């Protein structure tokens, strides 16, 4: 499963997203449910969708939201696959949208799977409690 921003995530601007999910089991159905925080305005696409699915066939879903102008707010998407034997597989992915006050302490690093991750400096450790 991959959630990709197709536009730059600029505060106050609309950004398009593509979710790609590929069932790795014999599947009958795939469902998605996008759950934006109340501060993330939904612009286009379906928040919930259900369709037939087959093993190893990509399923793409597209939608757009407005990135919040202030604060950092979540966009979470859940994918649920019903296998041919009736088993249900769920997986979620999320992003924080909006200006990040920690950005000056961030760096982009490899995520170990061919993508990128944002890494932040840890906060200084507080004095121990003696435990």
LOVODO-761678 format. One record per residue: x, z, y of N, C-alpha, C in turn. Coordinates in steps of 0.02 Angstrom, whole numbers, padded with zeros to 5 digits, always signed. Example, Ala and Ser with C-alpha at 12.3 -4.5 7.8 and 13.67 -1.06 7.14 Angstrom:
2
+00660+00390-00284+00615+00390-00225+00660+00390-00165
+00642+00354-00112+00684+00357-00053+00645+00394+00002
***
This chain:
131
+00042+00000-00058+00000+00000+00000+00045+00000+00062
+00027-00041+00110+00067-00046+00172+00020-00052+00231
+00031-00011+00282-00006-00015+00344+00044-00038+00397
+00030-00097+00427+00076-00126+00475+00042-00134+00543
+00077-00116+00595+00053-00132+00663+00075-00203+00678
+00029-00245+00699+00044-00315+00715+00062-00324+00789
+00051-00272+00828+00067-00272+00900+00107-00209+00916
+00142-00211+00972+00177-00152+00995+00126-00097+01009
+00144-00035+00992+00099+00022+01001+00110+00052+01071
+00080+00019+01121+00088+00039+01190+00029+00082+01212
+00042+00140+01243-00012+00184+01265-00063+00147+01308
-00127+00156+01291-00182+00126+01328-00197+00054+01309
-00158+00024+01265-00168-00047+01246-00198-00052+01177
-00228-00110+01163-00256-00124+01097-00200-00146+01051
-00203-00121+00989-00154-00140+00938-00192-00161+00875
-00170-00217+00845-00200-00242+00783-00159-00214+00724
-00193-00202+00669-00162-00176+00609-00183-00217+00549
-00138-00220+00499-00154-00250+00435-00137-00200+00381
-00185-00188+00337-00174-00145+00278-00173-00191+00218
-00120-00187+00178-00115-00226+00116-00111-00177+00058
-00156-00185+00011-00158-00142-00049-00158-00187-00110
-00115-00171-00158-00109-00211-00220-00120-00164-00279
-00176-00170-00314-00187-00128-00373-00135-00144-00427
-00105-00093-00454-00056-00102-00508-00085-00084-00576
-00151-00075-00578-00188-00062-00640-00244-00113-00643
-00273-00123-00702-00331-00166-00708-00386-00135-00666
-00407-00169-00614-00453-00140-00565-00519-00178-00563
-00572-00142-00546-00637-00172-00535-00654-00176-00461
-00634-00123-00424-00656-00118-00355-00603-00082-00314
-00600-00102-00250-00556-00068-00202-00598-00051-00141
-00587+00009-00116-00622+00032-00055-00571+00059-00006
-00584+00046+00058-00542+00075+00110-00587+00114+00157
-00558+00165+00187-00592+00204+00238-00541+00221+00292
-00549+00193+00351-00505+00209+00408-00535+00268+00445
-00494+00317+00460-00516+00379+00492-00474+00391+00555
-00493+00361+00611-00455+00375+00672-00476+00441+00703
-00430+00474+00736-00447+00535+00774-00497+00515+00828
-00538+00562+00853-00587+00546+00904-00558+00514+00967
-00495+00528+00982-00462+00500+01041-00437+00428+01031
-00440+00403+00970-00418+00335+00954-00480+00291+00952
-00488+00248+01002-00548+00205+01007-00544+00148+00957
-00598+00140+00918-00603+00086+00870-00625+00023+00907
-00589-00033+00899-00604-00094+00936-00635-00148+00891
-00604-00162+00834-00629-00217+00792-00613-00203+00719
-00650-00237+00675-00640-00229+00603-00688-00178+00576
-00688-00172+00510-00733-00124+00477-00695-00060+00461
-00724-00004+00476-00692+00061+00460-00695+00074+00385
-00747+00050+00353-00754+00058+00280-00770-00010+00250
-00737-00024+00195-00749-00088+00162-00740-00079+00087
-00779-00117+00050-00778-00115-00023-00778-00187-00048
-00736-00201-00098-00736-00269-00127-00710-00267-00198
-00724-00321-00234-00697-00328-00302-00622-00335-00297
-00587-00311-00349-00514-00314-00349-00490-00330-00418
-00429-00357-00421-00397-00374-00485-00325-00349-00483
-00299-00333-00541-00230-00309-00547-00181-00358-00516
-00134-00332-00477-00079-00368-00446-00099-00420-00394
-00162-00421-00373-00184-00466-00320-00188-00428-00254
-00154-00453-00201-00156-00419-00136-00225-00421-00105
-00244-00366-00074-00306-00360-00036-00286-00341+00034
-00306-00382+00083-00288-00369+00152-00350-00351+00192
-00341-00302+00236-00393-00279+00281-00363-00277+00351
-00401-00300+00401-00376-00303+00470-00423-00264+00516
-00394-00232+00566-00433-00196+00615-00391-00184+00677
-00424-00164+00731-00390-00151+00795-00415-00085+00823
-00370-00049+00856-00387+00013+00891-00352+00013+00958
-00376+00056+01003-00342+00066+01067-00296+00127+01059
-00232+00118+01073-00184+00172+01069-00199+00221+01126
-00204+00285+01112-00218+00334+01166-00166+00332+01221
-00189+00338+01283-00144+00338+01340-00106+00404+01347
-00136+00458+01322-00105+00525+01327-00110+00559+01259
-00060+00597+01244-00061+00636+01182-00047+00594+01121
-00035+00627+01067-00021+00594+01003-00079+00609+00956
-00111+00556+00930-00170+00565+00888-00164+00523+00825
-00196+00547+00772-00187+00517+00706-00234+00458+00692
-00208+00412+00654-00247+00359+00623-00231+00364+00548
-00281+00379+00508-00271+00388+00437-00314+00338+00399
-00287+00307+00347-00323+00259+00306-00317+00280+00233
-00374+00283+00198-00376+00300+00127-00395+00238+00088
-00359+00225+00034-00375+00171-00012-00393+00202-00079
-00449+00180-00106-00472+00205-00171-00483+00145-00217
-00453+00148-00276-00459+00094-00325-00494+00122-00386
-00546+00088-00408-00579+00105-00471-00553+00058-00524
-00521+00087-00575-00492+00048-00629-00546+00026-00677
-00529-00023-00718-00577-00051-00767-00602+00003-00815
-00561+00054-00828-00581+00107-00874-00620+00163-00839
-00634+00155-00774-00671+00205-00736-00629+00255-00699
-00563+00255-00710-00518+00300-00674-00519+00283-00600
-00511+00333-00557-00510+00321-00485-00441+00342-00459
-00410+00298-00423-00344+00310-00394-00352+00310-00318
-00324+00361-00285-00328+00367-00211-00259+00375-00182
-00251+00344-00124-00189+00352-00087-00204+00345-00013
-00171+00383+00028-00181+00380+00099-00117+00366+00136
-00125+00340+00196-00068+00327+00240-00091+00343+00311
-00046+00368+00351-00065+00385+00419-00010+00370+00469
-00032+00365+00531+00014+00353+00587-00006+00398+00645
+00043+00419+00684+00029+00453+00747+00031+00400+00802
-00023+00395+00840-00028+00345+00894-00026+00380+00962
+00007+00349+01009+00011+00376+01077+00081+00397+01093
+00092+00415+01156+00160+00434+01177+00184+00495+01138
+00247+00493+01118+00276+00548+01080+00326+00584+01124
+00313+00647+01143+00359+00683+01186+00427+00695+01154
+00431+00688+01088+00495+00699+01053+00538+00636+01051
+00514+00580+01080+00547+00515+01071+00620+00515+01091
+00639+00555+01142+00709+00554+01163+00754+00585+01110
+00726+00621+01062+00767+00652+01008+00760+00613+00943
+00730+00553+00945+00716+00516+00884+00768+00461+00872
+00774+00442+00809+00815+00384+00791+00782+00349+00732
+00790+00284+00729+00761+00243+00675+00813+00240+00619
+00790+00254+00557+00835+00255+00499+00802+00216+00442
+00841+00193+00392+00810+00162+00334+00768+00213+00296
+00712+00191+00268+00669+00238+00231+00684+00240+00156
+00733+00200+00134+00751+00200+00064+00710+00152+00022
+00660+00119+00053+00617+00072+00017+00617+00004+00051
+00666-00009+00093+00670-00073+00128+00636-00073+00196
+00607-00017+00215+00574-00012+00280+00613+00033+00327
+00578+00057+00379+00609+00101+00428+00568+00164+00436
+00602+00218+00454+00569+00282+00468+00597+00309+00533
+00559+00352+00565+00583+00385+00626+00604+00455+00607
+00664+00474+00626+00691+00539+00609+00701+00578+00674
+00683+00642+00674+00689+00685+00732+00739+00740+00720
+00771+00763+00773+00814+00821+00768+00771+00882+00752
+00795+00923+00708+00757+00984+00691+00763+01034+00748
+00712+01076+00753+00715+01130+00802+00767+01181+00780
+00798+01215+00827+00847+01266+00808+00813+01320+00764
+00850+01344+00716+00823+01395+00671+00815+01461+00710
+00760+01495+00697+00749+01561+00727+00789+01613+00689
+00799+01670+00720+00835+01724+00687+00799+01742+00623
+00836+01753+00570+00806+01768+00505+00768+01834+00505
+00724+01840+00457+00684+01901+00451+00713+01947+00398
+00768+01927+00368+00800+01969+00318+00770+01962+00249
+00729+01913+00238+00699+01904+00171+00744+01864+00127
***
